[in-house]
Amino acid sequence: MEKGRTCLICGKKYKFCRSCTGKEPAWRTLFDSDNCYAIYDAISNVKIDKLKSLDLSEATEEVQNQVKEMIAQREPKKTEEVEKAVNTNHETAASVEKPIDNKSVVANKRKFNHKGD
């Protein structure tokens, strides 16, 4: 006997009875389509690359937002942000690094060594 079900990903109503068909996969009790099951699988196993390639248009807004957040957290920093950080570090390093004057180092060393004489 078919039961009225609601897909956990897209919220669509569908009818399914595992004992009636016998050939359908068990996930059909929770999801109405292969795509919805693939979205669930990618979310639950944090498969970011797979999530990027799936059609999320039928998923609920809540699921779409969750996927967007997951992708954003796993994405590498944007090139501009990385370049800015690198440039800032170079500027800081350049202001700290000054050429060493060997003559003054030797003169200070001599003064230090001969103070007590």
Phi and psi restraints in degrees (value plus and minus 20) as a CYANA .aco file:
   2 GLU   PHI     -88.1   -48.1
   2 GLU   PSI     121.1   161.1
   3 LYS   PHI    -134.1   -94.1
   3 LYS   PSI     123.7   163.7
   4 GLY   PHI     -93.6   -53.6
   4 GLY   PSI     105.9   145.9
   5 ARG   PHI    -147.2  -107.2
   5 ARG   PSI     143.8   183.8
   6 THR   PHI    -145.4  -105.4
   6 THR   PSI     105.5   145.5
   7 CYS   PHI     -84.6   -44.6
   7 CYS   PSI     113.9   153.9
   8 LEU   PHI     -91.3   -51.3
   8 LEU   PSI     -40.8    -0.8
   9 ILE   PHI    -114.4   -74.4
   9 ILE   PSI     -70.6   -30.6
  10 CYS   PHI    -121.9   -81.9
  10 CYS   PSI     -34.6     5.4
  11 GLY   PHI      60.9   100.9
  11 GLY   PSI     -16.3    23.7
  12 LYS   PHI     -89.7   -49.7
  12 LYS   PSI     127.0   167.0
  13 LYS   PHI    -106.5   -66.5
  13 LYS   PSI     118.9   158.9
  14 TYR   PHI    -172.3  -132.3
  14 TYR   PSI     143.5   183.5
  15 LYS   PHI    -131.6   -91.6
  15 LYS   PSI     117.7   157.7
  16 PHE   PHI    -176.7  -136.7
  16 PHE   PSI     119.3   159.3
  17 CYS   PHI    -159.3  -119.3
  17 CYS   PSI      90.2   130.2
  18 ARG   PHI     -83.5   -43.5
  18 ARG   PSI     -60.2   -20.2
  19 SER   PHI     -90.7   -50.7
  19 SER   PSI     -45.5    -5.5
  20 CYS   PHI     -92.9   -52.9
  20 CYS   PSI     -63.2   -23.2
  21 THR   PHI    -108.2   -68.2
  21 THR   PSI     -63.4   -23.4
  22 GLY   PHI      49.8    89.8
  22 GLY   PSI     -40.3    -0.3
  23 LYS   PHI    -121.8   -81.8
  23 LYS   PSI     -35.2     4.8
  24 GLU   PHI     -95.0   -55.0
  24 GLU   PSI     126.3   166.3
  25 PRO   PHI     -88.3   -48.3
  25 PRO   PSI     136.2   176.2
  26 ALA   PHI     -81.7   -41.7
  26 ALA   PSI     -51.0   -11.0
  27 TRP   PHI     -82.5   -42.5
  27 TRP   PSI     -37.5     2.5
  28 ARG   PHI     -84.6   -44.6
  28 ARG   PSI     -36.5     3.5
  29 THR   PHI     -91.6   -51.6
  29 THR   PSI     -37.5     2.5
  30 LEU   PHI    -136.4   -96.4
  30 LEU   PSI     -44.7    -4.7
  31 PHE   PHI    -150.7  -110.7
  31 PHE   PSI     122.0   162.0
  32 ASP   PHI    -105.9   -65.9
  32 ASP   PSI     -36.7     3.3
  33 SER   PHI    -165.2  -125.2
  33 SER   PSI     145.6   185.6
  34 ASP   PHI     -80.2   -40.2
  34 ASP   PSI     -60.4   -20.4
  35 ASN   PHI     -82.6   -42.6
  35 ASN   PSI     -64.5   -24.5
  36 CYS   PHI     -84.1   -44.1
  36 CYS   PSI     -59.7   -19.7
  37 TYR   PHI     -84.9   -44.9
  37 TYR   PSI     -60.4   -20.4
  38 ALA   PHI     -83.1   -43.1
  38 ALA   PSI     -58.9   -18.9
  39 ILE   PHI     -82.9   -42.9
  39 ILE   PSI     -67.5   -27.5
  40 TYR   PHI     -78.3   -38.3
  40 TYR   PSI     -67.1   -27.1
  41 ASP   PHI     -80.2   -40.2
  41 ASP   PSI     -63.9   -23.9
  42 ALA   PHI     -86.0   -46.0
  42 ALA   PSI     -59.5   -19.5
  43 ILE   PHI     -87.4   -47.4
  43 ILE   PSI     -68.2   -28.2
  44 SER   PHI     -90.0   -50.0
  44 SER   PSI     -44.8    -4.8
  45 ASN   PHI    -127.4   -87.4
  45 ASN   PSI      -9.1    30.9
  46 VAL   PHI      26.1    66.1
  46 VAL   PSI      39.5    79.5
  47 LYS   PHI    -119.9   -79.9
  47 LYS   PSI      63.2   103.2
  48 ILE   PHI     -80.6   -40.6
  48 ILE   PSI     -65.3   -25.3
  49 ASP   PHI     -80.7   -40.7
  49 ASP   PSI     -59.3   -19.3
  50 LYS   PHI     -87.9   -47.9
  50 LYS   PSI     -60.8   -20.8
  51 LEU   PHI     -80.0   -40.0
  51 LEU   PSI     -58.7   -18.7
  52 LYS   PHI     -84.0   -44.0
  52 LYS   PSI     -49.2    -9.2
  53 SER   PHI    -112.7   -72.7
  53 SER   PSI     -29.0    11.0
  54 LEU   PHI    -105.1   -65.1
  54 LEU   PSI     131.8   171.8
  55 ASP   PHI    -102.3   -62.3
  55 ASP   PSI      90.3   130.3
  56 LEU   PHI    -119.3   -79.3
  56 LEU   PSI     -13.6    26.4
  57 SER   PHI     -82.3   -42.3
  57 SER   PSI     -49.3    -9.3
  58 GLU   PHI    -109.7   -69.7
  58 GLU   PSI     -31.2     8.8
  59 ALA   PHI     -91.3   -51.3
  59 ALA   PSI     134.7   174.7
  60 THR   PHI     -85.1   -45.1
  60 THR   PSI     141.4   181.4
  61 GLU   PHI     -80.4   -40.4
  61 GLU   PSI     -57.8   -17.8
  62 GLU   PHI     -81.4   -41.4
  62 GLU   PSI     -64.3   -24.3
  63 VAL   PHI     -86.3   -46.3
  63 VAL   PSI     -63.7   -23.7
  64 GLN   PHI     -79.4   -39.4
  64 GLN   PSI     -63.0   -23.0
  65 ASN   PHI     -84.9   -44.9
  65 ASN   PSI     -59.9   -19.9
  66 GLN   PHI     -82.9   -42.9
  66 GLN   PSI     -63.0   -23.0
  67 VAL   PHI     -84.4   -44.4
  67 VAL   PSI     -65.6   -25.6
  68 LYS   PHI     -78.0   -38.0
  68 LYS   PSI     -62.7   -22.7
  69 GLU   PHI     -84.7   -44.7
  69 GLU   PSI     -62.3   -22.3
  70 MET   PHI     -82.1   -42.1
  70 MET   PSI     -63.5   -23.5
  71 ILE   PHI     -84.9   -44.9
  71 ILE   PSI     -64.3   -24.3
  72 ALA   PHI     -81.1   -41.1
  72 ALA   PSI     -58.4   -18.4
  73 GLN   PHI     -89.2   -49.2
  73 GLN   PSI     -49.2    -9.2
  74 ARG   PHI    -114.4   -74.4
  74 ARG   PSI     -34.4     5.6
  75 GLU   PHI     -88.5   -48.5
  75 GLU   PSI     122.0   162.0
  76 PRO   PHI     -89.0   -49.0
  76 PRO   PSI     138.9   178.9
  77 LYS   PHI     -79.3   -39.3
  77 LYS   PSI     129.1   169.1
  78 LYS   PHI     -85.4   -45.4
  78 LYS   PSI     131.1   171.1
  79 THR   PHI     -74.2   -34.2
  79 THR   PSI     -62.2   -22.2
  80 GLU   PHI     -80.5   -40.5
  80 GLU   PSI     -62.4   -22.4
  81 GLU   PHI     -85.0   -45.0
  81 GLU   PSI     -60.9   -20.9
  82 VAL   PHI     -85.9   -45.9
  82 VAL   PSI     -66.0   -26.0
  83 GLU   PHI     -81.2   -41.2
  83 GLU   PSI     -60.4   -20.4
  84 LYS   PHI     -82.7   -42.7
  84 LYS   PSI     -63.7   -23.7
  85 ALA   PHI     -83.9   -43.9
  85 ALA   PSI     -62.0   -22.0
  86 VAL   PHI     -84.7   -44.7
  86 VAL   PSI     -66.0   -26.0
  87 ASN   PHI     -83.0   -43.0
  87 ASN   PSI     -59.8   -19.8
  88 THR   PHI     -82.3   -42.3
  88 THR   PSI     -63.5   -23.5
  89 ASN   PHI     -85.3   -45.3
  89 ASN   PSI     -57.9   -17.9
  90 HIS   PHI     -86.2   -46.2
  90 HIS   PSI     -61.4   -21.4
  91 GLU   PHI     -83.3   -43.3
  91 GLU   PSI     -62.8   -22.8
  92 THR   PHI     -83.7   -43.7
  92 THR   PSI     -65.7   -25.7
  93 ALA   PHI     -84.0   -44.0
  93 ALA   PSI     -58.8   -18.8
  94 ALA   PHI     -86.3   -46.3
  94 ALA   PSI     -56.6   -16.6
  95 SER   PHI     -93.7   -53.7
  95 SER   PSI     -45.2    -5.2
  96 VAL   PHI    -104.1   -64.1
  96 VAL   PSI     -60.0   -20.0
  97 GLU   PHI     -96.5   -56.5
  97 GLU   PSI     100.2   140.2
  98 LYS   PHI    -147.0  -107.0
  98 LYS   PSI     125.5   165.5
  99 PRO   PHI     -83.0   -43.0
  99 PRO   PSI     123.1   163.1
 100 ILE   PHI    -110.2   -70.2
 100 ILE   PSI     110.4   150.4
 101 ASP   PHI    -112.9   -72.9
 101 ASP   PSI      84.3   124.3
 102 ASN   PHI     -81.6   -41.6
 102 ASN   PSI     -54.8   -14.8
 103 LYS   PHI     -83.1   -43.1
 103 LYS   PSI     -62.5   -22.5
 104 SER   PHI     -90.8   -50.8
 104 SER   PSI     -53.1   -13.1
 105 VAL   PHI     -84.4   -44.4
 105 VAL   PSI     -65.1   -25.1
 106 VAL   PHI     -85.4   -45.4
 106 VAL   PSI     -62.3   -22.3
 107 ALA   PHI     -83.0   -43.0
 107 ALA   PSI     -63.5   -23.5
 108 ASN   PHI     -85.9   -45.9
 108 ASN   PSI     -55.0   -15.0
 109 LYS   PHI     -86.3   -46.3
 109 LYS   PSI     -61.1   -21.1
 110 ARG   PHI     -85.3   -45.3
 110 ARG   PSI     -61.8   -21.8
 111 LYS   PHI     -82.3   -42.3
 111 LYS   PSI     -63.5   -23.5
 112 PHE   PHI     -83.6   -43.6
 112 PHE   PSI     -63.6   -23.6
 113 ASN   PHI     -91.2   -51.2
 113 ASN   PSI     -47.4    -7.4
 114 HIS   PHI    -121.5   -81.5
 114 HIS   PSI     -15.6    24.4
 115 LYS   PHI     -82.4   -42.4
 115 LYS   PSI     -60.5   -20.5
 116 GLY   PHI    -103.3   -63.3
 116 GLY   PSI     -26.3    13.7
